[in-house]
Amino acid sequence: MNISVELTLTPLQDTFEAPIINFIKKLRSSGLTVLENPLSTQIYGEYDTVMKILNTEIKEAFELMDKGLLFMKIVKSDRSEYEPHF
């Protein structure tokens, strides 16, 4: 089963750039399809693979920051080819 995941990582500290950059670089090197925009990062792939990678990388990201939030949306389908029709 393929899924699409949208993530927004928000460290609640003054030095917030390094944890975000590290998190995104780790996702890029995972072999998954990763798309980014200024507000979020989208990951696409097979459910078990995506969740295994996210489990590891979210834990590491949280360990590298004092406090933080992670917003996550999961859609049961691969939406990586989505284009608006309007």
C-alpha positions in Angstrom: 0.0 0.0 0.0 1.4 3.4 -1.0 1.0 6.5 1.1 1.7 10.2 0.9 2.9 12.0 4.1 3.1 15.7 4.7 5.4 16.8 7.5 6.0 20.1 9.2 8.8 20.1 11.7 8.9 23.0 14.1 11.7 23.2 16.7 10.6 25.5 19.6 14.0 27.0 20.2 16.1 29.9 18.9 18.5 27.7 17.0 15.9 26.0 14.7 17.6 25.8 11.3 20.1 23.0 11.9 17.6 20.4 13.1 15.3 21.1 10.2 18.1 21.0 7.6 19.4 17.7 9.1 16.0 16.1 9.1 15.3 17.0 5.4 18.8 15.9 4.3 18.2 12.5 6.0 14.8 12.2 4.2 16.4 13.1 0.9 19.0 10.3 1.3 16.4 7.7 2.2 15.6 6.7 -1.4 12.0 7.8 -1.0 10.3 10.4 -3.2 10.7 13.7 -1.3 9.2 17.0 -2.3 9.7 20.2 -0.4 8.2 23.6 -0.2 8.6 26.5 2.3 5.9 25.2 4.6 6.3 21.4 4.6 8.0 18.3 3.2 6.1 15.6 1.4 7.3 11.9 1.4 5.8 9.2 -0.9 6.3 5.5 -0.9 5.3 2.1 0.4 3.7 2.3 3.9 6.0 0.0 5.8 9.1 1.6 4.3 8.0 5.2 4.8 6.9 4.6 8.4 10.2 2.7 9.3 12.3 5.6 7.9 10.1 8.2 9.6 10.2 6.4 12.9 14.0 6.6 12.9 14.4 10.1 11.5 11.7 11.7 13.7 13.3 10.2 16.8 16.8 11.5 15.8 15.3 15.0 15.0 13.7 15.2 18.4 16.9 14.1 20.1 18.7 17.0 18.4 16.4 19.7 19.7 15.3 20.8 23.1 11.6 21.1 22.3 9.6 20.7 19.1 6.5 19.9 17.2 5.9 17.7 14.2 2.7 17.9 12.3 2.0 14.9 10.1 -0.8 14.1 7.6 -1.0 10.7 5.9 -3.0 9.9 2.8 -3.6 6.4 1.7 -2.4 6.8 -1.9 0.6 8.1 -3.8 -0.2 11.7 -4.6 3.3 12.6 -5.9 2.0 13.2 -9.4 -0.9 15.4 -8.3 -1.5 18.5 -10.3 -4.5 20.9 -9.8 -7.1 20.9 -12.5 -8.2 24.5 -12.2 
